Amino acid sequence: MKNKIDVVAAIISNDSKEILFAQKPPQDNYLPNFWEFPGGKIKNEETPKDALIREVKEELDLDIQVVKHFKSVLHEYPFARVHLHSYLCFSEKAQAVAFEHQKILWLKKEKAQILNFAPADIPIFQKLLLTNWP
């Protein structure tokens, strides 16, 4: 049985009603070049909200406010079973730094349909298209 990994993802909007999308680097061991909502693993002592705030700060140097839980997805990858918990978030600052991603984009969600999302992120993005966020 594969390991189950609990991870969080931030659906970050800004004052311009755009959402931040991040592209994994080509040297990524698991999902090279796929687009995702930024986030990462939940450490043992963390709440999902704490993990999200920490991961976004580490990966993007961005401070966020977590608004609410959005959707959870359980996806079976070849390397692990990933339980991805997404949250709607807001950042007043639109300047992010791609420390761990090859590219980041602020886009209106409708324009992001051309991005090649990581499989676990696809159901989250599909639900996002049907919601009034941002």
Secondary structure as the mmCIF struct_conf table of DSSP 4:
data_model
#
loop_
_struct_conf.conf_type_id
_struct_conf.id
_struct_conf.beg_label_comp_id
_struct_conf.beg_label_asym_id
_struct_conf.beg_label_seq_id
_struct_conf.end_label_comp_id
_struct_conf.end_label_asym_id
_struct_conf.end_label_seq_id
HELX_LH_PP_P HELX_LH_PP_P1 LYS A 2 ASN A 3
STRN STRN1 LYS A 4 SER A 13
TURN_TY1_P TURN_TY1_P1 ASP A 15 SER A 16
BEND BEND1 LYS A 17 LYS A 17
STRN STRN2 ILE A 19 GLN A 23
TURN_TY1_P TURN_TY1_P2 PRO A 26 GLN A 27
BEND BEND2 ASN A 29 LEU A 31
TURN_TY1_P TURN_TY1_P3 PRO A 32 ASN A 33
STRN STRN3 TRP A 35 GLU A 36
BEND BEND3 PRO A 38 PRO A 38
STRN STRN4 GLY A 39 LYS A 41
HELX_LH_PP_P HELX_LH_PP_P2 ILE A 42 LYS A 43
TURN_TY1_P TURN_TY1_P4 ASN A 44 GLU A 45
HELX_RH_AL_P HELX_RH_AL_P1 PRO A 48 LEU A 60
STRN STRN5 GLN A 65 GLU A 76
BEND BEND4 PRO A 78 PHE A 79
STRN STRN6 ARG A 81 PHE A 90
BEND BEND5 GLU A 92 GLU A 92
BEND BEND6 PHE A 99 GLN A 102
STRN STRN7 LYS A 103 LEU A 107
HELX_RH_3T_P HELX_RH_3T_P1 LYS A 109 ILE A 114
BEND BEND7 LEU A 115 LEU A 115
STRN STRN8 PHE A 117 PHE A 117
HELX_RH_3T_P HELX_RH_3T_P2 PRO A 119 ASP A 121
HELX_RH_AL_P HELX_RH_AL_P2 ILE A 122 LEU A 129
TURN_TY1_P TURN_TY1_P5 LEU A 130 LEU A 130
BEND BEND8 THR A 131 THR A 131
#
